[in-house]
């Protein structure tokens, strides 16, 4: 006699061979219930016709019928699972707004709402949700509950935004059968002004995202906001690029600083949306490391959440991260780093290899999981290769920054962070004394960069509306401006103006100066026109323009009077010294003579030659009075500004304050230094040992 399993296997094969579908047609009624008589007839026919004779042993009619009934029950159960979702749970993250009524209608048999969660997450549970309904229909139900239009809501499942136009059966696929409950996250990401203010009144994840986007949009025209690289140099960006970049960066940083993994993932995915949805950021993906690091961080959270369903997405993100990050280093960077580590020359492993160590670790784990699922030998080979590479780099990097060295360095450099000490040790090949020097030197460089940015902001942008004045080019140009003998300050202003007009091109600057007959006044007129245009385009603040006009007016009033100059020169005084004296004395010949005699007696050669190393622009009470009068006039003009302008300025200040409050020093932190170059890599080391031993 054949066993029960053998009979069922043969019946199943026969059903497939004859294309008999027990879950439809003559075998079920209009309600989808089994028709027993139809199965009995089929069992009778097969038992008498010898359909199962090839099987070892014979099968009785009752045994065939039992197999048919079991297979039909399984098929109907599967079909029912595909037609409805037993439990569909939707979490509205951190929502604290007022709730309306929700009616499941034709979407589900029952719906319940739980808002007692300690984390302020509202949990909406749909029972027996119809699987051929779309995500749009689900959002319509949710929008009635939270009183927000459904286009302003996003559904996230396994870390990815759902295509709401597709049916739920297509979106969830095999999860509907394998899982008793499907959990989806819901995030409100754009609302109208009234809803926006209501949401922002509460400290929720939605409120933080909305506030950041509002603040970034408010200050996108601000000339005070700058994007810098790791060394503190300004990265020129158009204002729309600056807005999108700032929003993406802020969401990324907030995500990394969030308390829970799920909240981290939500914010990181919002940052990814910002990068993907803004064409202004497309060409920046391969020019800065931020986008690659974001993909790396998302894959890291997937790993921490142990989300195998996101494996394909992780592999894709890691591939994108590697492509972006490799463009930031020399083509042979990884090859040389791995070669040094393999030979045991750990001191020669560069600190930047920490990023690739984490990348290779994540790729190794992802390939290993893919190999276990797909039994793909190529994935197994890639996993072994990547895990071994990660192990080599981690071993080298960790050997350069042992805990005792970090502690010793922090005692020498109090007030600094462990990440700073670790990064410095790796840069110095593990030498504590060199590391201390690097930490002090880096701080000095950052301060100099900060001062340089302050000066560049004071000068204004170049003709292209993007680049600040190149300070190095400025020092090169100043001595080349022959034919213009005046104070150091005037020479500096001329050089700044020419570089701005020439977009920092030295040759064009000199040609422009020659074209305008070495006349600083003509150059100044062009600069004034440039400033007016930048203000109109929102690339220069009106406050800065007023300050520049104020300084120019004061300078004009202090311009050397030709009659007074001739008078002093006729007395045998050197023309260049006479100019300086008249500038310092506001064209008063008697005070100029007094100043010259005092300078001569004191032997102050610097003053006589117009050095600006300690140059004082204002020298007597009358000049100070003029300055104070001008300042008073300027303040009066400010008081008479329209209320709209005043509100705009206040809004910008509030936006900047909000960003600094939300992000702390995040926008000024050296992300690469803190997160990677200065990481202890302890968790990465534990993971690489765990997964290498599992192979």
C-alpha positions as CSV (number, residue, x, y, z in Angstrom):
1,X,0.0,0.0,0.0
2,X,1.1,3.5,-0.8
3,X,1.7,6.0,2.0
4,X,-0.5,9.0,2.6
5,X,2.3,11.3,1.5
6,X,2.9,9.4,-1.7
7,X,-0.8,9.5,-2.6
8,X,-1.0,13.2,-1.9
9,X,2.2,13.9,-4.0
10,X,0.8,11.8,-7.0
11,X,-2.6,13.5,-6.8
12,X,-1.0,16.9,-6.7
13,X,1.2,16.1,-9.7
14,X,-1.9,14.7,-11.6
15,X,-3.9,17.9,-10.8
16,X,-1.1,20.0,-12.3
17,X,-0.7,17.7,-15.3
18,X,-4.4,17.9,-16.1
19,X,-4.6,21.6,-15.1
20,X,-7.4,21.0,-12.7
21,X,-8.0,24.0,-10.3
22,X,-9.8,22.9,-7.2
23,X,-10.3,26.5,-6.0
24,X,-12.5,27.5,-8.8
25,X,-15.0,26.4,-11.5
26,X,-17.1,23.3,-10.8
27,X,-15.3,22.5,-7.5
28,X,-16.5,25.6,-5.5
29,X,-19.8,27.5,-5.2
30,X,-20.4,31.2,-5.7
31,X,-19.3,31.9,-2.0
32,X,-16.0,30.1,-2.6
33,X,-17.0,27.1,-0.5
34,X,-16.0,23.5,-1.6
35,X,-18.6,21.3,-3.5
36,X,-18.0,17.9,-2.0
37,X,-19.9,16.0,-4.8
38,X,-17.6,17.3,-7.4
39,X,-14.5,16.0,-5.5
40,X,-16.2,12.6,-5.0
41,X,-16.8,12.3,-8.7
42,X,-13.2,13.2,-9.5
43,X,-11.9,10.6,-6.9
44,X,-14.3,7.9,-8.3
45,X,-13.1,8.5,-11.9
46,X,-9.4,8.4,-10.9
47,X,-9.7,5.3,-8.9
48,X,-11.5,3.4,-11.6
49,X,-9.5,4.8,-14.6
50,X,-6.2,3.8,-13.0
51,X,-4.8,7.3,-13.2
52,X,-2.5,6.6,-10.2
53,X,-1.3,3.1,-11.3
54,X,2.3,4.3,-11.8
55,X,2.5,4.7,-8.0
56,X,3.9,1.9,-5.9
57,X,0.9,0.2,-4.4
58,X,-2.7,1.0,-5.1
59,X,-4.9,3.9,-3.8
60,X,-8.4,3.5,-2.7
61,X,-11.1,6.0,-3.7
62,X,-11.4,7.3,-0.1
63,X,-7.6,7.9,0.1
64,X,-7.7,9.9,-3.2
65,X,-10.7,11.9,-2.0
66,X,-8.9,12.7,1.2
67,X,-5.9,14.0,-0.7
68,X,-8.1,16.1,-3.0
69,X,-9.9,17.6,0.0
70,X,-6.6,18.5,1.8
71,X,-5.1,20.1,-1.3
72,X,-8.3,22.0,-2.0
73,X,-8.4,23.3,1.6
74,X,-4.8,24.5,1.3
75,X,-5.5,26.2,-2.0
76,X,-8.6,28.0,-0.7
77,X,-6.7,29.1,2.5
78,X,-4.0,30.5,0.4
79,X,-6.5,32.2,-1.9
80,X,-8.3,33.7,1.1
81,X,-5.0,35.0,2.5
82,X,-4.2,36.7,-0.9
83,X,-7.7,38.3,-0.9
84,X,-7.4,39.8,2.5
85,X,-4.8,40.7,5.1
86,X,-5.8,39.3,8.5
87,X,-4.1,42.2,10.5
88,X,-2.8,45.4,8.9
89,X,-1.2,47.6,11.5
90,X,-0.3,51.2,10.6
91,X,1.8,53.2,13.0
92,X,1.6,57.0,12.8
93,X,5.0,58.0,14.2
94,X,4.8,60.5,17.1
95,X,1.5,62.0,16.0
96,X,-0.1,64.2,18.7
97,X,-2.6,66.1,16.7
98,X,-6.4,65.9,17.2
99,X,-8.1,62.8,15.9
100,X,-11.2,62.5,13.8
101,X,-13.4,59.5,13.0
102,X,-12.3,56.6,10.9
103,X,-14.7,54.5,8.9
104,X,-13.2,51.3,7.3
105,X,-16.1,51.3,4.8
106,X,-15.3,48.7,2.1
107,X,-11.6,48.6,3.1
108,X,-11.7,46.2,6.1
109,X,-14.2,44.4,8.3
110,X,-13.1,46.3,11.4
111,X,-10.7,49.0,12.4
112,X,-9.4,50.0,15.9
113,X,-7.3,52.9,17.1
114,X,-4.8,52.9,20.0
115,X,-3.3,56.2,21.0
116,X,-2.1,55.1,24.5
117,X,1.5,54.4,23.3
118,X,4.1,56.0,25.5
119,X,6.0,57.2,22.4
120,X,3.0,59.0,21.1
121,X,2.7,56.6,18.2
122,X,-1.0,56.1,17.1
123,X,-1.5,52.5,16.1
124,X,-4.4,51.9,13.6
125,X,-5.3,48.2,13.1
126,X,-7.3,47.0,10.2
127,X,-8.8,43.5,10.4
128,X,-9.3,41.5,7.2
129,X,-8.2,44.4,4.9
130,X,-9.1,43.7,1.3
131,X,-5.9,43.0,-0.6
132,X,-7.1,44.4,-4.0
133,X,-7.5,47.8,-2.4
134,X,-4.7,50.4,-3.2
135,X,-2.4,52.4,-1.0
136,X,-4.4,55.5,-2.0
137,X,-7.6,53.9,-0.4
138,X,-5.6,53.1,2.7
139,X,-4.5,56.8,2.9
140,X,-8.0,58.0,2.5
141,X,-9.0,56.1,5.6
142,X,-6.0,57.5,7.5
143,X,-6.6,61.0,6.3
144,X,-10.0,61.1,8.0
145,X,-8.4,60.1,11.3
146,X,-5.6,62.6,11.4
147,X,-7.4,65.3,9.3
148,X,-4.6,65.6,6.7
149,X,-5.1,65.3,3.0
150,X,-3.8,62.0,1.8
151,X,-1.3,63.4,-0.8
152,X,0.5,64.8,2.3
153,X,1.2,61.4,3.8
154,X,3.7,58.7,3.1
155,X,3.5,55.0,3.8
156,X,6.8,53.2,4.6
157,X,7.1,49.4,4.5
158,X,10.5,47.7,5.2
159,X,12.3,51.0,4.9
160,X,10.9,52.0,1.5
161,X,8.2,54.3,0.5
162,X,5.2,52.4,-0.9
163,X,3.8,53.0,-4.4
164,X,0.3,53.9,-3.3
165,X,-1.1,53.5,-6.7
166,X,-0.6,49.7,-6.6
167,X,-2.8,47.1,-4.9
168,X,-1.8,46.0,-1.4
169,X,-1.6,42.4,-2.7
170,X,1.1,43.5,-5.1
171,X,3.0,45.6,-2.6
172,X,3.1,43.1,0.3
173,X,3.4,40.0,-2.0
174,X,4.5,36.9,0.0
175,X,4.4,38.7,3.3
176,X,0.6,38.3,3.3
177,X,1.0,34.6,3.6
178,X,4.1,34.3,5.8
179,X,3.1,36.9,8.4
180,X,0.1,37.0,10.6
181,X,0.4,40.8,10.9
182,X,1.8,43.4,8.5
183,X,3.1,46.6,10.0
184,X,3.4,49.8,8.0
185,X,4.7,53.2,9.0
186,X,2.9,56.4,8.1
187,X,4.6,59.8,8.0
188,X,3.2,63.2,7.3
189,X,5.7,65.1,5.3
190,X,4.0,68.1,3.8
191,X,0.8,69.9,4.9
192,X,-0.9,73.2,4.3
193,X,-0.1,76.3,6.4
194,X,-2.9,75.7,9.0
195,X,-2.0,72.0,9.5
196,X,1.7,72.9,9.5
197,X,1.3,75.2,12.5
198,X,-0.8,72.7,14.3
199,X,1.7,69.9,13.9
200,X,4.7,72.1,14.7
201,X,3.1,73.0,18.1
202,X,4.0,69.4,19.2
203,X,7.4,68.0,19.6
204,X,7.1,65.0,17.2
205,X,9.2,63.6,14.5
206,X,6.8,65.1,11.9
207,X,7.2,68.5,13.6
208,X,11.0,68.3,13.5
209,X,11.0,67.4,9.8
210,X,8.6,70.2,8.9
211,X,10.5,72.7,11.0
212,X,13.8,71.9,9.3
213,X,12.3,72.1,5.9
214,X,10.6,75.5,6.7
215,X,13.8,76.9,8.3
216,X,16.0,75.7,5.3
217,X,13.6,77.3,2.9
218,X,13.5,80.5,5.0
219,X,17.3,81.0,4.9
220,X,18.1,79.7,1.5
221,X,18.7,83.3,0.3
222,X,20.9,84.1,3.4
223,X,24.5,85.0,2.6
224,X,25.4,84.1,6.2
225,X,24.7,80.4,5.7
226,X,27.6,78.5,4.1
227,X,28.4,74.9,3.2
228,X,32.0,74.0,3.9
229,X,34.2,70.9,3.3
230,X,36.1,69.0,6.0
231,X,38.9,71.5,6.1
232,X,36.5,74.4,6.5
233,X,36.8,75.8,3.0
234,X,33.5,77.2,1.6
235,X,31.8,75.1,-1.1
236,X,30.2,77.5,-3.7
237,X,26.5,76.6,-4.2
238,X,23.6,78.2,-5.9
239,X,20.8,79.1,-3.5
240,X,18.4,76.3,-4.6
241,X,21.2,73.8,-4.3
242,X,22.0,75.1,-0.8
243,X,18.4,74.7,0.3
244,X,18.1,71.1,-0.8
245,X,21.6,70.2,0.5
246,X,21.0,71.8,3.8
247,X,17.6,70.0,4.3
248,X,19.2,66.6,3.3
249,X,22.2,67.2,5.5
250,X,20.0,68.2,8.5
251,X,17.7,65.2,8.2
252,X,20.7,62.9,7.8
253,X,22.3,64.3,11.0
254,X,19.1,64.2,13.0
255,X,18.5,60.6,11.9
256,X,21.9,59.6,13.2
257,X,21.2,61.3,16.5
258,X,17.8,59.8,17.0
259,X,17.0,57.6,20.0
260,X,15.3,54.6,18.3
261,X,16.4,52.6,15.3
262,X,13.0,53.0,13.6
263,X,13.1,56.8,14.0
264,X,16.7,56.8,12.7
265,X,15.5,54.9,9.6
266,X,12.6,57.2,9.0
267,X,14.7,60.3,9.1
268,X,17.5,58.8,7.0
269,X,14.9,57.8,4.4
270,X,13.5,61.3,4.4
271,X,17.1,62.6,3.7
272,X,17.3,60.1,0.8
273,X,14.0,61.4,-0.6
274,X,15.5,64.9,-0.4
275,X,18.5,63.8,-2.5
276,X,16.4,61.8,-5.0
277,X,13.6,64.4,-5.5
278,X,15.7,67.5,-6.1
279,X,17.4,67.8,-9.5
280,X,19.6,70.5,-8.0
281,X,21.4,67.8,-6.0
282,X,22.0,65.3,-8.8
283,X,25.4,66.6,-9.8
284,X,26.5,66.9,-6.2
285,X,26.1,63.1,-5.5
286,X,29.5,62.3,-6.9
287,X,31.2,65.5,-5.8
288,X,30.7,65.2,-2.1
289,X,30.8,62.1,0.1
290,X,27.5,62.9,2.0
291,X,25.2,60.9,-0.4
292,X,27.5,57.8,-0.2
293,X,27.6,58.0,3.6
294,X,23.8,58.3,3.7
295,X,23.4,55.0,1.8
296,X,26.0,53.4,4.1
297,X,24.0,54.6,7.2
298,X,20.7,53.3,5.8
299,X,22.2,49.9,5.2
300,X,23.7,49.9,8.7
301,X,20.2,50.5,10.2
302,X,18.8,47.7,8.1
303,X,21.4,45.4,9.6
304,X,20.6,46.5,13.1
305,X,16.9,46.0,12.5
306,X,17.8,42.5,11.1
307,X,15.5,43.2,8.2
308,X,16.2,40.5,5.6
309,X,13.4,41.7,3.4
310,X,15.4,44.8,2.7
311,X,18.4,42.7,1.5
312,X,18.0,43.7,-2.2
313,X,17.6,47.3,-1.3
314,X,20.7,47.1,1.0
315,X,22.8,45.6,-1.8
316,X,21.7,48.3,-4.2
317,X,22.4,51.1,-1.7
318,X,25.9,49.7,-0.8
319,X,26.7,49.5,-4.5
320,X,25.8,53.2,-4.9
321,X,27.7,54.1,-1.8
322,X,30.9,52.4,-3.1
323,X,30.6,54.1,-6.4
324,X,30.3,57.5,-4.8
325,X,33.0,57.0,-2.1
326,X,35.5,55.6,-4.5
327,X,35.3,58.8,-6.5
328,X,36.4,60.8,-3.4
329,X,39.8,59.0,-3.2
330,X,42.7,58.0,-5.5
331,X,42.0,55.2,-7.9
332,X,44.5,53.0,-6.1
333,X,43.6,54.0,-2.6
334,X,41.8,50.8,-1.6
335,X,44.3,48.5,-3.3
336,X,47.3,50.1,-1.5
337,X,45.5,50.2,1.9
338,X,44.6,46.5,1.7
339,X,48.2,45.7,0.5
340,X,49.7,47.5,3.5
341,X,47.3,45.8,5.9
342,X,48.0,42.4,4.4
343,X,51.7,42.8,4.8
344,X,51.2,43.9,8.5
345,X,52.2,47.5,7.8
346,X,49.3,48.7,9.9
347,X,50.9,52.1,10.4
348,X,50.5,52.7,6.7
349,X,46.7,52.1,6.6
350,X,45.2,55.6,6.0
351,X,42.4,56.8,8.4
352,X,40.0,57.2,5.5
353,X,40.0,53.4,5.1
354,X,37.6,53.3,8.1
355,X,34.7,54.2,5.7
356,X,35.6,51.4,3.4
357,X,36.0,48.9,6.3
358,X,32.4,49.6,7.2
359,X,31.3,49.4,3.6
360,X,33.1,46.0,3.0
361,X,31.6,44.7,6.3
362,X,28.1,45.5,5.3
363,X,28.6,44.1,1.8
364,X,30.0,40.9,3.2
365,X,27.0,40.4,5.5
366,X,24.6,41.3,2.7
367,X,26.2,38.8,0.2
368,X,26.2,36.1,2.9
369,X,22.5,36.5,3.5
370,X,21.9,36.5,-0.2
371,X,23.9,33.3,-0.5
372,X,21.9,31.6,2.2
373,X,18.7,32.5,0.5
374,X,19.5,32.0,-3.2
375,X,22.3,29.4,-2.8
376,X,24.3,31.5,-5.3
377,X,28.0,30.5,-5.1
378,X,29.0,33.9,-6.5
379,X,27.4,35.6,-3.5
380,X,29.2,33.3,-1.2
381,X,32.6,34.1,-2.8
382,X,31.9,37.9,-2.7
383,X,30.9,37.6,1.0
384,X,34.1,35.9,1.9
385,X,36.2,38.4,0.0
386,X,34.5,41.5,1.5
387,X,34.6,40.2,5.1
388,X,38.3,39.4,4.8
389,X,39.0,42.9,3.4
390,X,37.0,44.5,6.2
391,X,38.8,42.3,8.8
392,X,42.2,43.5,7.4
393,X,41.3,47.2,7.5
394,X,39.7,47.1,10.9
395,X,42.7,45.2,12.4
396,X,45.1,47.9,11.1
397,X,43.0,50.9,12.1
398,X,42.2,49.6,15.6
399,X,45.9,48.8,16.3
400,X,46.8,52.5,15.8
401,X,44.4,53.8,18.4
402,X,44.4,51.6,21.5
403,X,42.4,52.7,24.5
404,X,45.4,53.6,26.7
405,X,46.8,55.9,24.0
406,X,43.5,57.6,23.6
407,X,43.2,58.2,27.3
408,X,46.8,59.5,27.5
409,X,46.2,61.9,24.6
410,X,43.0,63.3,26.2
411,X,44.9,64.1,29.4
412,X,47.4,66.1,27.3
413,X,44.6,67.8,25.3
414,X,41.7,68.4,27.8
415,X,38.3,69.4,26.5
416,X,38.7,67.3,23.3
417,X,36.6,64.3,22.3
418,X,37.7,60.7,22.1
419,X,36.9,60.8,18.4
420,X,39.3,63.7,17.9
421,X,42.0,61.7,19.7
422,X,41.4,58.5,17.7
423,X,41.5,60.4,14.4
424,X,44.7,62.1,15.3
425,X,46.4,58.9,16.4
426,X,45.5,57.3,13.1
427,X,46.8,60.3,11.1
428,X,50.0,60.1,13.1
429,X,50.5,56.4,12.6
430,X,49.9,55.8,16.4
431,X,52.5,58.3,17.7
432,X,51.0,60.2,20.7
433,X,53.3,63.3,20.4
434,X,52.6,63.8,16.7
435,X,48.9,63.2,17.4
436,X,48.9,66.0,20.0
437,X,50.5,68.3,17.5
438,X,47.9,67.4,14.8
439,X,45.0,68.1,17.2
440,X,46.4,71.5,18.1
441,X,47.2,72.3,14.4
442,X,43.8,71.2,13.2
443,X,42.1,73.5,15.7
444,X,44.3,76.4,14.6
445,X,43.5,75.7,10.9
446,X,39.7,75.6,11.7
447,X,40.0,78.9,13.4
448,X,41.8,80.4,10.4
449,X,39.2,79.0,8.0
450,X,36.5,80.5,10.1
451,X,38.1,83.9,10.1
452,X,38.6,83.6,6.3
453,X,34.9,82.8,5.8
454,X,34.0,85.9,7.9
455,X,36.2,88.1,5.7
456,X,34.8,86.5,2.5
457,X,31.3,87.2,3.7
458,X,32.2,90.8,4.3
459,X,33.6,91.1,0.7
460,X,30.5,89.6,-1.0
461,X,30.2,87.0,-3.9
462,X,31.8,87.2,-7.3
463,X,30.2,88.1,-10.6
464,X,28.9,84.5,-11.0
465,X,26.8,84.8,-7.8
466,X,28.4,81.6,-6.4
467,X,32.1,82.0,-5.6
468,X,33.5,84.0,-2.6
469,X,36.7,86.0,-3.0
470,X,39.7,83.7,-3.1
471,X,41.9,85.1,-0.3
472,X,45.1,83.5,-1.7
473,X,44.5,85.2,-5.1
474,X,43.9,88.4,-3.2
475,X,47.3,88.5,-1.6
476,X,48.8,87.7,-5.0
477,X,47.0,90.5,-6.8
478,X,47.6,93.4,-4.4
479,X,51.3,93.9,-5.3
480,X,50.5,93.7,-9.0
481,X,48.2,96.8,-9.0
482,X,50.8,99.3,-10.2
483,X,49.9,102.9,-10.9
484,X,47.7,103.2,-7.9
485,X,49.6,104.6,-4.9
486,X,47.4,105.1,-1.9
487,X,46.7,103.5,1.5
488,X,46.8,99.7,2.0
489,X,43.1,99.8,2.7
490,X,42.3,101.4,-0.6
491,X,44.6,98.9,-2.4
492,X,42.9,96.0,-0.7
493,X,39.4,97.3,-1.7
494,X,40.5,97.7,-5.3
495,X,42.0,94.1,-5.4
496,X,38.8,92.7,-3.9
497,X,36.6,94.5,-6.4
498,X,38.7,93.3,-9.4
499,X,38.7,89.7,-8.2
500,X,34.9,89.8,-7.7
501,X,34.4,91.2,-11.2
502,X,36.7,88.7,-12.7
503,X,35.5,85.6,-10.8
504,X,38.9,85.2,-9.1
505,X,40.8,85.1,-12.3
506,X,44.1,87.0,-11.9
507,X,44.8,87.6,-15.5
508,X,41.3,89.0,-16.2
509,X,41.5,91.2,-13.1
510,X,44.7,92.9,-14.4
511,X,43.2,93.2,-17.9
512,X,40.0,94.7,-16.4
513,X,42.1,97.2,-14.4
514,X,44.0,98.2,-17.5
515,X,40.8,98.5,-19.5
516,X,39.5,101.1,-17.1
517,X,42.7,103.1,-17.3
518,X,43.9,102.1,-13.8
519,X,41.1,104.2,-12.4
520,X,39.8,102.8,-9.0
521,X,36.7,105.0,-9.2
522,X,35.6,103.3,-12.4
523,X,36.2,99.9,-10.9
524,X,34.3,100.9,-7.8
525,X,31.3,101.9,-9.9
526,X,31.3,98.4,-11.5
527,X,31.4,96.8,-8.0
528,X,28.5,98.9,-6.8
529,X,26.4,97.7,-9.8
530,X,27.4,94.1,-9.0
531,X,26.3,94.6,-5.4
532,X,22.9,96.0,-6.5
533,X,22.4,93.0,-8.8
534,X,23.3,90.5,-6.1
535,X,20.9,92.1,-3.7
536,X,18.1,91.9,-6.3
537,X,18.8,88.2,-6.9
538,X,18.8,87.5,-3.2
539,X,22.5,86.7,-3.1
540,X,23.5,89.5,-0.9
541,X,21.8,90.9,2.2
542,X,20.6,94.4,2.2
543,X,22.3,95.0,5.6
544,X,25.7,94.2,4.0
545,X,25.0,96.5,1.1
546,X,24.2,99.3,3.5
547,X,27.4,98.8,5.4
548,X,29.4,98.9,2.2
549,X,27.7,102.1,1.1
550,X,28.3,103.6,4.5
551,X,32.0,102.7,4.4
552,X,32.3,104.0,0.8
553,X,30.6,107.3,1.7
554,X,33.0,107.8,4.7
555,X,35.9,106.9,2.4
556,X,34.8,109.5,-0.2
557,X,34.5,112.2,2.5
558,X,38.1,111.3,3.5
559,X,39.4,111.3,-0.1
560,X,42.5,113.3,-0.5
561,X,41.8,116.9,-1.5
562,X,44.0,117.9,-4.5
563,X,44.5,121.5,-3.3
564,X,45.6,120.3,0.2
565,X,48.0,117.8,-1.4
566,X,49.6,120.4,-3.7
567,X,50.0,122.7,-0.6
568,X,51.9,120.0,1.3
569,X,54.0,118.9,-1.7
570,X,55.0,122.5,-2.3
571,X,56.5,122.4,1.3
572,X,58.9,119.6,0.1
573,X,56.9,116.7,1.6
574,X,57.0,113.4,-0.3
575,X,53.7,113.1,-2.3
576,X,53.0,109.5,-1.0
577,X,53.5,110.6,2.6
578,X,51.4,113.7,2.1
579,X,48.5,111.5,0.8
580,X,48.7,109.3,3.8
581,X,48.7,112.3,6.2
582,X,45.8,114.0,4.5
583,X,43.8,110.7,4.6
584,X,44.4,110.4,8.3
585,X,43.6,114.0,9.0
586,X,40.5,114.3,6.9
587,X,42.2,116.8,4.5
588,X,43.1,119.2,7.3
589,X,46.6,120.5,6.3
590,X,47.5,121.7,9.8
591,X,46.6,118.3,11.4
592,X,48.4,116.6,8.5
593,X,51.6,118.5,9.3
594,X,51.2,117.7,13.0
595,X,50.7,114.0,12.2
596,X,53.8,114.0,9.9
597,X,56.0,115.6,12.5
598,X,54.9,113.2,15.2
599,X,55.4,110.2,12.9
600,X,58.9,111.5,12.0
601,X,59.8,112.0,15.7
602,X,58.7,108.6,16.7
603,X,60.4,107.0,13.7
604,X,57.3,105.1,12.8
605,X,58.3,103.9,9.4
606,X,55.2,101.8,9.0
607,X,52.9,104.7,9.3
608,X,54.9,106.8,6.9
609,X,54.8,104.1,4.3
610,X,51.1,103.5,4.8
611,X,51.3,100.0,6.3
612,X,48.0,98.6,7.4
613,X,49.3,96.1,9.9
614,X,48.1,98.3,12.8
615,X,46.4,101.0,10.6
616,X,43.7,103.2,12.3
617,X,41.2,104.5,9.9
618,X,39.7,107.2,12.2
619,X,42.1,109.5,14.0
620,X,40.3,112.5,15.5
621,X,37.1,113.6,17.0
622,X,35.7,115.3,13.9
623,X,36.1,112.1,11.9
624,X,34.5,110.0,14.6
625,X,31.6,112.5,14.7
626,X,31.1,112.1,11.0
627,X,31.0,108.3,11.4
628,X,28.6,108.5,14.3
629,X,26.3,110.8,12.3
630,X,26.4,108.4,9.4
631,X,25.6,105.4,11.7
632,X,22.7,107.4,13.2
633,X,21.4,108.1,9.7
634,X,21.6,104.5,8.8
635,X,19.8,103.4,11.9
636,X,17.1,105.9,11.2
637,X,16.7,104.4,7.7
638,X,16.5,101.0,9.3
639,X,13.7,102.1,11.6
640,X,11.7,103.4,8.6
641,X,11.9,100.1,6.8
642,X,8.6,98.5,5.9
643,X,7.1,96.1,8.3
644,X,7.3,93.4,5.6
645,X,11.1,93.8,5.4
646,X,11.4,93.7,9.2
647,X,9.3,90.6,9.4
648,X,11.4,88.9,6.8
649,X,14.6,89.6,8.8
650,X,13.0,88.4,12.0
651,X,11.8,85.2,10.2
652,X,15.3,84.6,8.9
653,X,16.8,85.0,12.4
654,X,14.2,82.7,13.8
655,X,14.9,80.1,11.2
656,X,18.6,80.2,11.9
657,X,18.0,79.9,15.6
658,X,15.7,76.9,15.0
659,X,18.3,75.1,12.9
660,X,21.0,75.7,15.6
661,X,18.5,74.6,18.3
662,X,17.5,71.5,16.5
663,X,20.9,70.5,15.2
664,X,23.1,72.0,17.9
665,X,26.6,72.1,16.3
666,X,25.7,69.5,13.7
667,X,26.1,71.9,10.8
668,X,29.5,72.8,12.0
669,X,30.7,69.4,13.0
670,X,33.2,67.5,10.9
671,X,30.9,64.6,10.0
672,X,33.6,62.5,8.5
673,X,35.9,63.0,11.5
674,X,33.3,62.2,14.1
675,X,31.5,59.3,12.5
676,X,34.3,57.5,10.7
677,X,37.8,58.7,11.0
678,X,37.4,59.0,14.8
679,X,35.2,55.9,15.3
680,X,36.6,53.2,17.7
681,X,35.1,50.6,15.3
682,X,34.3,48.2,18.2
683,X,30.9,47.2,16.9
684,X,32.3,46.7,13.4
685,X,35.1,44.5,14.8
686,X,32.7,42.3,16.7
687,X,30.4,41.9,13.7
688,X,33.2,40.9,11.3
689,X,34.5,38.3,13.7
690,X,30.9,36.9,14.1
691,X,30.1,36.6,10.4
692,X,33.6,35.3,9.4
693,X,33.3,32.5,12.0
694,X,29.8,31.6,10.7
695,X,31.1,30.7,7.3
